[in-house]
Amino acid sequence: MEWDGMQIQANQKYIVFGAGKSAFGMDKYISQFYDLLGYYDSNKALWGQSFCGKIIFDKAQVLELCAKYKDNLYFIISPIHSDVVSEIAEIINTEFNGRIIDKDVLQNDMMERKHRENRGSMGKYDADFVQQAVQWTRELESEVNFWVNWAAKENGRYHEDYLTNIRNCDVAPAKGCHGENIFHYLKDGGTLLDIGCGVVSRYGARLPDGGRVHAVAVDPLAYAYNRINARYALGNVKTVAFGMFEFMAVFFQKDYADVILIENALDHCIDPLKSLIECLQVLKTGGLLRLYHHRAEAVYEGCLGLHKWNIDYNDDNEFIIWNENNYVNVNKFFGDHIVIKVFVEGSVQRSSQYITVEIVKKETYDYRNYISLSDENEQLGKCISSMMEYMAESCYNY
């Protein structure tokens, strides 16, 4: 029995080992290209139940499938470790010649297929704003809970990072490849926007040369984050301003910022393409919009929480945004209005794959060429309605 980075063949059948968080949402993407038969789990209590629309097999059923498909049956595992391999070996006996495949290998292959399928085209993008807004609203509470329990509280895994960011007064190099590039665009007296900053921005206002900028941290959960910081930030004050990605041009005037930073946040949006359009309206001509994200986070996280979109790149190093229903080549969408550079890092291991995108706005453009103002008003109304409905369901004691 072996596992490696082999080529994926059309006649292969797959069983996912483990029916838990790491496997959740896998079927949404992988079934587009691969024959995923179902799941297996060490917990016998789960046998026979449904998981992500497919059955959790018992041991006898797995053995039947091994006999039926022989060398064409593969077990998807993440992460690979000796205990899991030993358990599978015990289930299927040593005569089984199929392989164990790392989920990362399958995800990489799936993403390559997705990009080849759309190569040379702008892609089809028609985000259902209303549906996305409803889903987005219902995940906000989990996002706040994450920042409270994982960062703000003293025993949180990221608490030291939280304190470091609260205390930081400097404009440090941006995250990702060539982070020092922001200083080519950001000078004394300039304006920096950190959009989707989370509970606290990691950026301050002091430049390396001693100059100062107007640094504004922006997040739709600003009011919650400011309450968190007032409680846990040990007297340090670093506020977050309210603003929504999809309506950024409502909150900030045209040509406002010299540099806009978006770090691990665009994949959380209701509509990331519309968010980029709005951000470019707020960005000055000649300014820099810079993104840094874990590659294809929606696939990696199984669409859990706010992770509904994939920030990605193709074989031509073009900037791509996609999910199971949408795909847009951002380079082709904006054409000559902007210049895009994509930098990638990492290996076959999905946890190490990151993408940095630098977008320079070449010329003034009218964002109404991309956005219908009547549609925008309707979307804003739907978004407010969704929030108020959620509050009525969850926040009041009747």
C-alpha positions as CSV (number, residue, x, y, z in Angstrom):
1,M,0.0,0.0,0.0
2,E,1.3,3.5,-0.9
3,W,0.4,7.1,-1.2
4,D,2.0,9.7,-3.4
5,G,1.4,12.6,-5.7
6,M,0.3,10.3,-8.6
7,Q,-1.8,11.4,-11.6
8,I,-5.5,11.2,-11.0
9,Q,-7.3,8.8,-13.4
10,A,-10.9,9.0,-14.7
11,N,-11.8,5.5,-13.5
12,Q,-10.8,5.9,-9.9
13,K,-13.3,5.6,-7.1
14,Y,-12.8,7.3,-3.7
15,I,-13.7,6.9,-0.1
16,V,-13.0,9.7,2.4
17,F,-11.5,8.4,5.6
18,G,-13.1,10.4,8.4
19,A,-16.5,12.0,8.6
20,G,-15.6,15.1,10.7
21,K,-14.7,18.7,10.3
22,S,-11.7,18.1,8.0
23,A,-14.0,16.2,5.5
24,F,-17.0,18.6,5.8
25,G,-17.8,20.3,2.5
26,M,-15.4,18.2,0.5
27,D,-18.2,16.7,-1.6
28,K,-19.3,20.1,-2.8
29,Y,-16.1,20.5,-4.9
30,I,-14.6,17.0,-5.3
31,S,-17.8,15.4,-6.7
32,Q,-17.6,17.8,-9.7
33,F,-14.6,15.9,-11.0
34,Y,-14.3,12.6,-9.1
35,D,-16.4,9.6,-8.2
36,L,-16.7,10.0,-4.5
37,L,-18.5,6.9,-3.2
38,G,-18.9,7.9,0.4
39,Y,-17.2,8.1,3.8
40,Y,-15.7,5.8,6.4
41,D,-15.1,6.7,10.1
42,S,-13.5,4.9,13.0
43,N,-16.5,5.8,15.1
44,K,-18.9,2.8,14.6
45,A,-21.8,5.0,15.9
46,L,-21.6,6.9,12.6
47,W,-21.9,3.9,10.3
48,G,-25.0,4.0,8.2
49,Q,-25.6,7.7,8.7
50,S,-25.5,10.3,6.0
51,F,-22.7,12.9,5.8
52,C,-22.6,15.7,3.3
53,G,-25.2,13.8,1.2
54,K,-23.4,10.5,1.1
55,I,-23.3,7.4,3.3
56,I,-20.8,6.6,6.0
57,F,-19.9,3.0,5.2
58,D,-19.4,0.3,7.8
59,K,-16.3,-2.0,7.7
60,A,-18.2,-4.8,5.7
61,Q,-19.3,-2.4,3.1
62,V,-15.8,-1.1,2.7
63,L,-14.5,-4.6,2.2
64,E,-17.1,-5.2,-0.5
65,L,-16.1,-2.1,-2.3
66,C,-12.4,-3.1,-2.1
67,A,-13.3,-6.4,-3.7
68,K,-15.5,-4.8,-6.4
69,Y,-13.1,-2.0,-7.5
70,K,-9.7,-3.5,-6.5
71,D,-6.9,-1.3,-7.7
72,N,-9.2,1.6,-8.7
73,L,-10.4,2.3,-5.2
74,Y,-8.6,5.0,-3.2
75,F,-8.8,6.3,0.3
76,I,-8.6,10.1,0.8
77,I,-6.9,11.0,4.0
78,S,-5.8,14.3,5.5
79,P,-3.4,14.4,7.2
80,I,-1.5,11.2,6.4
81,H,-0.1,9.5,9.5
82,S,0.9,6.0,10.6
83,D,-2.2,5.3,12.8
84,V,-4.6,6.0,10.0
85,V,-2.6,4.0,7.5
86,S,-2.5,1.1,10.0
87,E,-6.2,1.3,10.5
88,I,-6.9,1.2,6.8
89,A,-4.5,-1.7,6.4
90,E,-6.4,-3.6,9.0
91,I,-9.7,-3.0,7.3
92,I,-8.8,-3.9,3.8
93,N,-6.2,-6.6,4.4
94,T,-2.7,-6.6,2.9
95,E,-4.0,-8.1,-0.4
96,F,-5.6,-4.8,-1.4
97,N,-3.5,-3.0,-4.0
98,G,-5.2,0.3,-4.0
99,R,-3.6,3.5,-2.7
100,I,-4.0,6.1,0.0
101,I,-4.1,9.6,-1.4
102,D,-3.5,12.8,0.5
103,K,-6.5,15.2,0.3
104,D,-4.1,17.9,-0.6
105,V,-3.0,16.1,-3.8
106,L,-6.7,15.7,-4.8
107,Q,-7.5,19.3,-4.0
108,N,-4.5,20.5,-6.1
109,D,-5.6,18.4,-9.0
110,M,-9.2,19.5,-8.7
111,M,-8.1,23.2,-8.8
112,E,-5.9,22.7,-11.8
113,R,-8.9,21.0,-13.6
114,K,-11.1,23.9,-12.7
115,H,-8.7,26.4,-14.2
116,R,-8.1,24.4,-17.3
117,E,-11.9,24.2,-17.8
118,N,-12.0,28.0,-17.8
119,R,-8.7,28.8,-19.5
120,G,-8.7,31.7,-21.9
121,S,-12.1,33.0,-20.8
122,M,-13.3,35.6,-18.3
123,G,-15.5,32.9,-16.8
124,K,-19.1,33.0,-15.6
125,Y,-19.9,35.1,-12.6
126,D,-23.4,35.8,-11.4
127,A,-23.3,35.8,-7.6
128,D,-26.7,35.4,-5.9
129,F,-26.3,38.4,-3.6
130,V,-29.5,37.8,-1.6
131,Q,-28.7,34.2,-0.9
132,Q,-25.0,35.0,-0.1
133,A,-26.1,37.9,2.2
134,V,-28.4,35.6,4.2
135,Q,-25.6,33.0,4.6
136,W,-23.1,35.7,5.5
137,T,-25.3,37.2,8.1
138,R,-25.8,33.9,9.9
139,E,-22.1,33.3,10.2
140,L,-21.2,36.6,11.8
141,E,-21.8,35.4,15.3
142,S,-19.3,32.5,14.8
143,E,-16.7,35.0,13.5
144,V,-17.1,37.2,16.6
145,N,-16.8,34.1,18.9
146,F,-13.6,33.1,17.1
147,W,-11.9,36.4,17.8
148,V,-13.1,36.4,21.4
149,N,-12.0,32.8,22.2
150,W,-9.0,32.4,20.0
151,A,-7.4,35.8,20.2
152,A,-8.8,38.2,22.8
153,K,-8.9,35.8,25.8
154,E,-5.7,35.2,27.7
155,N,-5.7,31.5,27.0
156,G,-6.5,31.9,23.3
157,R,-4.2,30.3,20.8
158,Y,-3.5,33.7,19.1
159,H,-3.6,35.9,22.2
160,E,0.0,37.0,22.0
161,D,-0.5,38.0,18.3
162,Y,-3.5,39.9,19.4
163,L,-1.6,41.9,22.0
164,T,1.2,42.5,19.6
165,N,-1.2,44.0,17.0
166,I,-3.0,46.1,19.7
167,R,0.3,47.6,20.8
168,N,1.9,48.1,17.3
169,C,2.2,51.7,16.2
170,D,4.2,51.1,13.0
171,V,3.3,50.5,9.4
172,A,5.1,47.1,9.1
173,P,5.7,45.5,5.7
174,A,2.5,43.9,4.5
175,K,1.9,40.2,4.8
176,G,3.0,38.0,1.9
177,C,5.6,38.3,-0.8
178,H,7.4,41.6,-1.3
179,G,5.5,43.2,1.6
180,E,7.8,46.2,1.6
181,N,6.4,47.2,-1.8
182,I,3.7,49.2,0.0
183,F,6.2,51.9,0.9
184,H,6.6,52.8,-2.8
185,Y,3.0,54.0,-2.6
186,L,2.6,55.1,1.0
187,K,4.4,58.3,2.0
188,D,4.2,60.8,4.9
189,G,0.6,62.2,5.0
190,G,-0.8,59.4,2.9
191,T,-3.8,57.2,3.7
192,L,-3.8,53.5,4.4
193,L,-7.0,51.4,4.6
194,D,-6.9,47.9,6.2
195,I,-10.2,46.5,5.1
196,G,-11.5,43.4,6.7
197,C,-9.0,43.8,9.5
198,G,-10.6,41.5,12.0
199,V,-10.7,42.3,15.7
200,V,-7.7,44.6,15.4
201,S,-5.4,45.8,12.6
202,R,-1.8,44.7,12.7
203,Y,-0.9,48.1,11.2
204,G,-0.1,51.3,12.9
205,A,0.4,54.8,11.5
206,R,4.2,55.4,11.8
207,L,6.3,54.9,8.7
208,P,9.9,53.4,8.9
209,D,11.3,56.9,8.1
210,G,9.4,58.5,10.9
211,G,6.6,59.9,8.8
212,R,3.0,59.3,9.6
213,V,0.0,58.2,7.6
214,H,-3.7,58.2,8.2
215,A,-4.3,54.5,9.0
216,V,-7.9,53.4,9.0
217,A,-8.9,49.9,10.0
218,V,-12.3,48.8,8.6
219,D,-14.6,45.8,9.2
220,P,-18.3,45.1,9.1
221,L,-18.0,43.7,12.6
222,A,-16.4,46.9,13.9
223,Y,-18.9,47.6,16.6
224,A,-18.4,44.1,18.1
225,Y,-14.6,44.3,17.8
226,N,-14.5,47.6,19.5
227,R,-16.4,46.2,22.4
228,I,-14.0,43.2,22.5
229,N,-11.0,45.5,22.5
230,A,-12.4,47.7,25.2
231,R,-12.7,44.6,27.4
232,Y,-9.6,42.7,26.6
233,A,-7.0,45.1,25.2
234,L,-5.5,46.1,28.6
235,G,-6.0,49.8,28.2
236,N,-4.6,50.0,24.7
237,V,-6.9,51.8,22.3
238,K,-7.0,50.9,18.6
239,T,-10.4,51.4,17.0
240,V,-12.1,49.8,14.0
241,A,-14.3,51.7,11.7
242,F,-17.5,50.2,10.3
243,G,-17.7,49.5,6.6
244,M,-18.9,46.8,4.3
245,F,-16.7,45.6,1.4
246,E,-19.6,45.5,-1.0
247,F,-20.5,49.1,-0.4
248,M,-17.1,50.6,0.3
249,A,-17.7,53.6,-2.0
250,V,-20.6,54.5,0.2
251,F,-18.4,54.7,3.3
252,F,-15.4,56.4,1.8
253,Q,-15.1,59.0,-0.9
254,K,-13.6,58.5,-4.4
255,D,-9.8,58.5,-4.6
256,Y,-9.5,58.4,-0.8
257,A,-6.7,55.9,-0.1
258,D,-3.1,55.6,-1.3
259,V,-2.9,51.9,-0.2
260,I,-5.6,49.4,0.5
261,L,-4.7,46.2,2.3
262,I,-7.0,43.1,2.3
263,E,-5.6,40.2,4.2
264,N,-7.5,36.9,4.5
265,A,-10.8,38.8,4.2
266,L,-12.0,38.9,0.6
267,D,-13.0,35.2,0.7
268,H,-15.4,36.2,3.6
269,C,-17.4,38.6,1.4
270,I,-20.9,38.4,0.2
271,D,-19.6,39.3,-3.3
272,P,-15.9,39.6,-3.7
273,L,-15.9,40.9,-7.2
274,K,-18.2,43.7,-6.4
275,S,-16.1,44.4,-3.3
276,L,-13.0,44.9,-5.5
277,I,-14.9,47.2,-7.8
278,E,-15.9,49.3,-4.8
279,C,-12.4,49.3,-3.4
280,L,-10.9,50.5,-6.7
281,Q,-13.3,53.4,-6.6
282,V,-12.0,54.4,-3.2
283,L,-8.3,53.9,-4.3
284,K,-6.4,56.8,-5.8
285,T,-5.3,56.6,-9.4
286,G,-1.7,55.2,-9.2
287,G,-2.5,53.7,-5.8
288,L,-2.0,50.1,-4.6
289,L,-4.7,47.6,-3.7
290,R,-2.9,44.6,-2.1
291,L,-4.4,41.2,-1.2
292,Y,-2.8,38.4,0.8
293,H,-4.8,35.1,1.3
294,H,-4.6,31.5,1.9
295,R,-5.1,29.9,-1.5
296,A,-8.6,28.7,-2.2
297,E,-9.7,28.9,1.4
298,A,-13.3,27.8,0.7
299,V,-12.1,24.5,-0.7
300,Y,-9.5,24.1,2.1
301,E,-12.1,24.9,4.9
302,G,-15.0,22.9,3.3
303,C,-17.0,26.2,3.1
304,L,-17.2,26.4,6.9
305,G,-18.1,29.7,8.5
306,L,-17.6,32.8,6.3
307,H,-15.2,31.0,3.9
308,K,-17.4,30.9,0.8
309,W,-15.0,32.0,-1.9
310,N,-11.7,31.0,-3.3
311,I,-9.0,33.6,-3.9
312,D,-6.8,31.8,-6.5
313,Y,-4.5,31.9,-9.5
314,N,-4.3,29.9,-12.7
315,D,-1.4,28.4,-14.8
316,D,-0.9,31.8,-16.5
317,N,-0.5,33.5,-13.1
318,E,-3.8,35.4,-13.5
319,F,-5.9,36.4,-10.5
320,I,-9.1,34.2,-10.2
321,I,-12.1,34.3,-7.8
322,W,-14.4,31.3,-7.8
323,N,-16.7,29.0,-5.9
324,E,-18.8,26.1,-6.9
325,N,-21.2,28.3,-8.9
326,N,-19.0,31.2,-10.0
327,Y,-15.7,31.8,-11.7
328,V,-14.1,35.1,-12.8
329,N,-10.7,35.9,-14.3
330,V,-10.1,39.3,-12.6
331,N,-7.3,40.2,-15.1
332,K,-9.7,39.9,-18.0
333,F,-12.6,41.5,-16.2
334,F,-10.9,44.8,-15.5
335,G,-8.7,44.8,-18.6
336,D,-6.4,47.9,-19.0
337,H,-7.8,49.9,-16.1
338,I,-5.5,48.1,-13.7
339,V,-2.2,46.3,-13.6
340,I,-2.1,43.0,-11.6
341,K,0.9,41.1,-10.3
342,V,0.4,37.7,-8.6
343,F,2.9,36.1,-6.3
344,V,2.5,32.6,-4.9
345,E,4.2,30.6,-2.2
346,G,4.0,27.1,-0.7
347,S,4.2,23.5,-1.8
348,V,1.8,20.7,-2.5
349,Q,0.7,20.9,1.1
350,R,-2.4,23.1,1.1
351,S,-1.7,24.6,4.5
352,S,1.4,26.3,3.1
353,Q,-0.2,27.7,-0.1
354,Y,-0.6,31.5,-0.1
355,I,-1.3,34.1,-2.8
356,T,-0.4,37.7,-2.9
357,V,-2.0,40.0,-5.4
358,E,-0.9,43.6,-6.1
359,I,-3.3,45.7,-8.1
360,V,-2.3,49.2,-9.3
361,K,-5.0,51.5,-10.5
362,K,-3.7,52.9,-13.8
363,E,-6.5,55.4,-14.6
364,T,-9.7,56.9,-13.2
365,Y,-12.7,54.8,-14.2
366,D,-16.4,55.1,-13.5
367,Y,-17.4,52.2,-11.4
368,R,-21.0,52.6,-12.7
369,N,-19.7,50.9,-15.8
370,Y,-19.5,47.8,-13.6
371,I,-22.2,48.4,-11.1
372,S,-25.9,49.3,-11.5
373,L,-26.8,51.9,-8.9
374,S,-30.4,50.7,-8.8
375,D,-29.1,47.1,-8.2
376,E,-26.8,48.4,-5.5
377,N,-29.6,50.1,-3.7
378,E,-31.7,47.0,-3.8
379,Q,-28.7,44.9,-2.6
380,L,-28.1,47.3,0.3
381,G,-31.7,47.1,1.3
382,K,-31.7,43.2,1.2
383,C,-28.5,43.2,3.3
384,I,-30.1,45.4,6.0
385,S,-33.2,43.3,5.9
386,S,-31.2,40.1,6.3
387,M,-29.4,41.6,9.3
388,M,-32.6,42.8,11.0
389,E,-34.3,39.4,10.4
390,Y,-31.3,37.7,12.1
391,M,-31.5,40.1,15.0
392,A,-35.2,39.4,15.4
393,E,-34.4,35.7,15.5
394,S,-31.4,35.7,17.7
395,C,-30.8,38.8,19.7
396,Y,-34.0,39.8,21.5
397,N,-35.7,38.3,24.6
398,Y,-39.4,38.2,23.8
